[in-house]
Amino acid sequence: MLPDRGARGLPVGVVTEGTWRDARPPDRAPSAARYARPVPVQAPYGSWPSPLSPEALVQASVGLSDAESAGGRIVWSESRPDEAGRQVVVELRPDGTTVDRVPPDFSARTLVHEYGGRCAVVDDSGDLVAANLDDQRLWRFPVDGGPPLPLTPPPPDPPADRYADPVVLDGGRLVACVRERHLTSGEVVNDLVALDARPAGEPVEPRPLATGHDFYAAPRAAPDGTRLAWLSWDHPDMPWDATELWAAPLDEGGVLGTPERVAGGPGVSISQPRFAPDGTLHWLSDETGFWNLHRDGAGVLGPIDADLGGPDWVFGQSTYTFLSDGTPVAAWSTPAGQRLGLLDGDRWRPVDSDLTAFSCLHRHGDRLLAIAASPVHPAAVVLLDPATGHHRVLRASRPLPLPPEAIARPEPFTFTARDGGEAHGLFYAPRSPTHVGPPGDRPPLVVVIHGGPTAAARRELSLAVQQWTTRGFAVADVDYRGSTGYGRPYRQRLHGAWGVADVDDCVDAATHLAATGRVDPTRMVIRGSSAGGLTVLNALARPAGFAAGASLYGVCDLASLATDTHKFEARYLDRLVGPWPDAAATYDERSPLRHAAECTRPVVFFQGTDDPVVPRSQSDAMVAALRANGVRADHHLFDGERHGFRQAATLVAVARLEIAFYRDVLHLATPEQAP
């Protein structure tokens, strides 16, 4: 029997060290008999009633990002589905209360590189500088709650000028940041600029600091303000292919001296430059084959066959920091999830923690500030003791809508890829404290494909996964060749092979799970978003394997993606597929739209109308081609959504429609129909 539920339908209890504990006073807690487990009801897999409704996926939930400690203040960003995805910078007060640092008509979000990321900084006075979604200008929000003040001039056509990754200079009088200008000619120009953080009158045009490269990121100032470091790279590279780390002297007026290239170059990816408390520059580099920590003048620190970072899709990634005495602290990848540890001599010493996913790692006093999660804990802003690993939750992304006994845990699995190497994934078995499948039956399988394709499955609680497992589905989250977290050689196994190797691995992962008796080979479906949509559609064109699929703002036509996408990814396919237009035949060969006649299984499409990365025209064309061939193609459009859904109504609708779609095409009973 599940624990009693409060007025909002949430279990009245807390999770401590992975164990459910009733939170009510002893005189109000039910007797032990109330908690006696009933004999589970036998029902067909895929038809179980779930305690996790589509509405529960977003109820009282926020997306957490960009947690930082600045001037003794803790701030983070919240993406709020119930406010149409508005992003708000929140500050934690000393008394434990929180305050929104931007007014209700602002959304603190940048569109640089379209994917955005870190766009706000707090100076020593407590004032906040942040980008606003509507006009993409930088604004200053006084700590006393006064009216916001613009720091950048209005662009000729919002959002033509965009700003990201700000850093405070010259005692708070200046801000350095990345700027992206969309010119009327259609050209997009990126540079590094400085601007007056406290203008006496109307804001003026920012002053360029570094120009001439296609992209810039991660400006970071030394503790004493005398040096500035940053990253740059050029087409056709992505930041995980090749980047350069630069540093230059910085005077009190924010004027740079002669820049020096510190690290990086062809075939080396540099990430996360930052200065230690003593002013020594550090960074992550994959020249060893893995993103390891390096120090200026000392080389690699604590070499380890594991990635201490990930691909820089968004600004502000932070997977390492320093204690007050300068000791580095970092999170690194393992098959079971990330580990957190301290550098002890030339080795990383793990911190004992039940958390398995870390981001936004910063020092706050003698504690570590992070956004962290585990397979049974939703993402939360936490303060963690680096000596003991104990942590305190400052802000959870959501209340836990499931008791621990209903949560499916990830099981890493490995299988042989068709090139002879290994490929990886996470398997989630169906789980319910109240229902079991019939003897001898096997569950249907949902194969989940991450986007990117340069990304990875996360070892943390995902309600998007639990919505399937609590209903009697199994889930496989596949880290096909090209995924991150396994070193540079594994990432490069997708070079020239996107649309083939990823599809092979997803088909083979499902076949492996079926052959080992874990899932029903006749009831396997596949779903993916963005780049994962291409994998879905190509997998459905294979003669055997999946019965149906779902594409969420997925790529349907590689040629259109190569010629009609944003600057950041304009040359991404040069390595994954081949240079355009020289490899046009390969693009056609791997584009689902060019082979729609071979896709004969049902597909459901979910698409935002304002998507600048994979425009609506791609799903429109694919749906029309499938329907012309007599194939079922459900098409659901969502007004105002860009690349990646943020609005509560959209997220609920997608969950409800996808559940119904799979049950229909797989001929599964609904909970009401099940015996």
Order of alpha helices (4+ residues) and beta strands (2+ residues): beta-beta-beta-beta-beta-beta-beta-beta-beta-beta-beta-beta-beta-beta-beta-beta-beta-beta-beta-beta-beta-beta-beta-beta-beta-beta-beta-beta-beta-beta-beta-beta-beta-beta-beta-alpha-beta-alpha-alpha-beta-alpha-beta-alpha-alpha-alpha-beta-alpha-beta-alpha
